[in-house]
């Protein structure tokens, strides 16, 4: 897999299983360690009602891949085609965004919402967002909450004077 990844950085593993028995933890740990070292996602397909979805979902979720339940054999072809098409449409892989507050005296970042993993600095001036993969035509939205400190601005109230006659 590592040799193929050097030629094509956008890659993944497709796992189709109809096994009812639970995968042994030692085997799963070995597969996860190897895919993590190679930075490869696992897209798993659980075929039939008797398969064990827990281990497939765990492997896919851990590597950033997808898990799909396939009820009948004639749906498997379309599911695989959709997964491969999705992998082929990746425009940017492992995208990261860094945001910095320029006016750090009055503003600070409070929170990032919307899905991607974000690491906020303790002073609230910097944030690193791990966006992941972006497909052509896809957009990911996130909400950046800022806090404004107005404590240094003095509040002036208008002075009203009444004229006497």
C-alpha positions as CSV (number, residue, x, y, z in Angstrom):
1,X,0.0,0.0,0.0
2,X,2.9,2.4,0.8
3,X,4.3,1.9,-2.7
4,X,1.0,2.8,-4.3
5,X,0.6,5.8,-2.0
6,X,3.9,7.2,-3.2
7,X,2.5,7.3,-6.8
8,X,-1.1,8.5,-5.8
9,X,-1.4,10.4,-2.5
10,X,-5.2,10.0,-2.6
11,X,-5.8,6.4,-1.6
12,X,-7.8,4.3,0.7
13,X,-8.7,0.7,1.5
14,X,-12.0,-0.9,0.8
15,X,-13.1,-3.7,3.1
16,X,-16.2,-5.8,2.3
17,X,-17.2,-8.2,5.0
18,X,-20.1,-10.6,5.7
19,X,-18.5,-12.2,8.8
20,X,-20.8,-12.6,11.8
21,X,-18.0,-13.3,14.3
22,X,-16.3,-10.4,16.0
23,X,-12.9,-9.5,14.8
24,X,-10.2,-10.2,17.5
25,X,-8.9,-7.1,19.1
26,X,-5.3,-8.0,18.4
27,X,-6.0,-8.3,14.7
28,X,-7.9,-5.0,14.6
29,X,-5.1,-3.2,16.5
30,X,-2.5,-4.5,13.9
31,X,-4.6,-3.3,11.0
32,X,-5.3,0.1,12.6
33,X,-1.6,0.6,13.4
34,X,-0.6,-0.2,9.8
35,X,-3.2,2.1,8.2
36,X,-2.5,4.8,10.7
37,X,1.3,4.7,9.9
38,X,0.5,4.8,6.2
39,X,-2.2,7.5,6.7
40,X,-4.8,5.5,4.8
41,X,-8.5,5.5,5.3
42,X,-10.6,2.4,5.5
43,X,-14.0,2.4,3.8
44,X,-15.9,-0.6,5.0
45,X,-19.0,-2.3,3.7
46,X,-21.0,-4.7,5.9
47,X,-22.9,-7.1,3.7
48,X,-26.0,-8.9,4.8
49,X,-27.9,-8.8,8.1
50,X,-25.6,-11.2,9.9
51,X,-22.3,-9.3,9.7
52,X,-20.7,-7.6,12.8
53,X,-21.0,-3.8,12.2
54,X,-19.2,-2.8,15.4
55,X,-15.7,-3.7,14.3
56,X,-16.2,-2.4,10.7
57,X,-17.5,0.9,12.0
58,X,-14.7,1.2,14.5
59,X,-12.0,0.7,11.9
60,X,-13.6,3.1,9.5
61,X,-14.3,5.8,12.1
62,X,-10.7,5.5,13.5
63,X,-9.1,6.1,10.1
64,X,-11.5,8.8,8.9
65,X,-13.2,6.5,6.4
66,X,-16.8,5.5,6.0
67,X,-19.0,2.5,7.0
68,X,-21.9,1.4,4.8
69,X,-24.5,-1.2,5.5
70,X,-25.4,-3.2,2.3
71,X,-28.6,-5.1,2.7
72,X,-28.7,-7.1,-0.5
73,X,-25.9,-8.3,-2.9
74,X,-27.2,-6.4,-5.9
75,X,-26.7,-3.1,-3.9
76,X,-23.0,-3.8,-3.3
77,X,-22.0,-2.7,-6.8
78,X,-23.6,0.7,-6.6
79,X,-22.2,1.3,-3.1
80,X,-18.7,0.4,-4.2
81,X,-19.0,2.7,-7.2
82,X,-20.2,5.6,-5.0
83,X,-17.3,5.1,-2.6
84,X,-14.7,4.9,-5.4
85,X,-16.3,7.9,-7.1
86,X,-16.1,9.9,-3.9
87,X,-12.4,9.0,-3.5
88,X,-11.7,10.0,-7.1
89,X,-13.3,13.5,-6.6
90,X,-11.0,14.6,-3.7
91,X,-9.4,17.9,-4.7
92,X,-7.5,18.6,-1.5
93,X,-6.3,16.1,1.0
94,X,-5.5,16.7,4.7
95,X,-6.4,20.4,4.5
96,X,-5.5,22.5,7.5
97,X,-6.5,26.2,8.2
98,X,-4.7,28.6,10.5
99,X,-6.6,31.7,11.7
100,X,-5.0,34.5,13.7
101,X,-6.6,37.6,15.3
102,X,-4.7,40.7,14.2
103,X,-6.2,43.0,16.9
104,X,-5.4,40.8,19.9
105,X,-6.0,43.6,22.4
106,X,-9.7,43.8,21.8
107,X,-10.7,40.5,20.1
108,X,-10.3,36.9,20.9
109,X,-11.6,33.7,19.5
110,X,-14.1,32.0,21.8
111,X,-15.2,28.9,20.0
112,X,-15.1,27.1,16.6
113,X,-18.3,25.1,15.8
114,X,-19.3,23.1,12.7
115,X,-17.6,19.8,12.7
116,X,-13.9,20.0,12.0
117,X,-11.4,19.5,14.8
118,X,-10.0,22.8,16.0
119,X,-7.2,23.6,18.4
120,X,-7.6,27.0,20.0
121,X,-4.6,28.7,21.7
122,X,-5.0,29.6,25.4
123,X,-4.9,33.3,24.7
124,X,-7.6,33.0,22.0
125,X,-5.5,34.7,19.3
126,X,-4.8,31.6,17.1
127,X,-6.7,28.6,16.0
128,X,-5.7,25.6,13.9
129,X,-8.5,23.8,12.1
130,X,-8.1,20.3,10.6
131,X,-10.6,20.4,7.7
132,X,-9.6,17.0,6.2
133,X,-10.4,16.1,2.6
134,X,-12.3,18.4,0.3
135,X,-14.0,17.1,-2.8
136,X,-14.5,19.1,-6.0
137,X,-17.5,21.4,-5.5
138,X,-17.8,20.7,-1.7
139,X,-17.7,23.3,0.9
140,X,-17.4,23.0,4.6
141,X,-18.9,25.6,6.9
142,X,-17.8,26.5,10.4
143,X,-18.8,29.1,12.8
144,X,-16.1,31.2,14.4
145,X,-17.3,33.0,17.6
146,X,-15.3,36.1,18.6
147,X,-15.4,38.0,21.8
148,X,-15.0,41.8,21.8
149,X,-13.5,43.5,24.9
150,X,-15.0,47.0,25.3
151,X,-13.7,47.6,28.8
152,X,-11.2,50.2,27.6
153,X,-13.8,52.3,25.8
154,X,-15.2,54.9,28.0
155,X,-19.0,55.3,27.8
156,X,-20.0,58.9,27.2
157,X,-23.6,59.9,27.7
158,X,-24.9,63.0,25.9
159,X,-25.3,66.0,28.1
160,X,-28.6,67.7,27.8
161,X,-29.0,71.3,28.7
162,X,-32.3,73.0,29.0
163,X,-32.4,76.7,28.1
164,X,-34.1,79.1,30.5
165,X,-36.1,82.0,29.4
